Amino acid sequence: MKKFIITEEDKKHIKGLYEVNFEDEELPMSDEFDDEELPMSDEFDDEELPMFDDEEEEFQISDESDEENIPEITYTNALHKPDFNFVFFSGVKGDLPSEGKIKLINVRALNSPREREDDIIIDVNEFTNSKFGYKISDTQPEVRNIKSFDVTTPKVKSNLNPKTIKLKFMNVIFKCLKNIYGNTINWSEGGGRGPGGGGGVINIYTINTILKNNNLITSNFPGGDWSILNYFDTNPKVRGYLMRKYKNDTKISIKTNDNLNSWCKWIEDNQKNFFTKGLVLNTLIGLNSTSYISGYHNEKTVYNYLLNIISNNPELMIEDPKKPGDSSDRKGVDFSIINTSTAEVNDFQAKPLEDYNVNGEEHIVTSYNVDDLEDKNVKYFIFSSRDTNDKDIIIFEKREGEIKSDKEVVVFNYPPISPEELLKKL
């Protein structure tokens, strides 16, 4: 099995950057951590990046604890919104008591003892619901125990459009990868894969290897030679990591176009150090792999769900999942259902479902990496729960001008449709 080794020198380097405590020697491809979106253009604090343990550890709460009778409520993400003076929690599960204390636990902490420092105990009356999910005032001292953000660090406001940052980042990453691998046997030119069908890296750090290492497949599949490096350009975790490293190395935050151009040049100047071998590459692969594995689980669930919906209608056919690197996949199309009698094609995008709330006519979905959802050229969005014991699935038809999204939250001004309604529309 391919392992990514972190040396003692690497440990000292990254510990200085992100104050990470290394407990293990190796960095495997693992999906034990929940996907959390790192800061984008307007959020450059010193949050701790997730590192990857070599093996999963079991955590048990001591029977001797004085806190054993406090109800435990789990959540997947905590997002600090300083403009609102609240910390918002998504993916909340558990029975809230009518009074007394509750213990909030990040779900990733259940299998990682060192993350239990994120646990907080708070009065249930301070944990209130809103249209964006449950929230706690950021003036509450307890929230300072949560390491996924730092409420004492002011956010750096940027006048840059997040889409401008994304586009610049996508372009510089593709340019760097092609500079390094374009004239080697590890580059696949064209074939409808990569940005605009322009090709990408193959046969190293492949999707086949990542899925095999995580026991998700047993043999190679078509397109599995595609490298995880090709996903760096659109991954918010990779983008966030390189933003932080740039700020740490240069003491400059990305607030202007000049800052943005300098950041892209810095990436280009360091392309061999970042994208060939070493600590930075290992970290980027680890970050992107968790996103890919989560997406793989989600798409597999959605594919089987759609297959079941159309199973009794011979006129409807679902295409096989897009192979890695397919240009339509990069545009947001995960699946297509074709009506063979009318030749109509209905495209779907699958996203994880963290939470779902209704506030009047607003239907609020907490998901991941959905800040440009309304721009996707598909007919339907389908959200699936990542909890293997609770496969909630919600389908929304795309309606122009009636969708608002912001990183982890998307608001539809209309209700979802049922499987029966979807079948009639297909």
Disulfide bonds with the S-S distance in Angstrom:
none
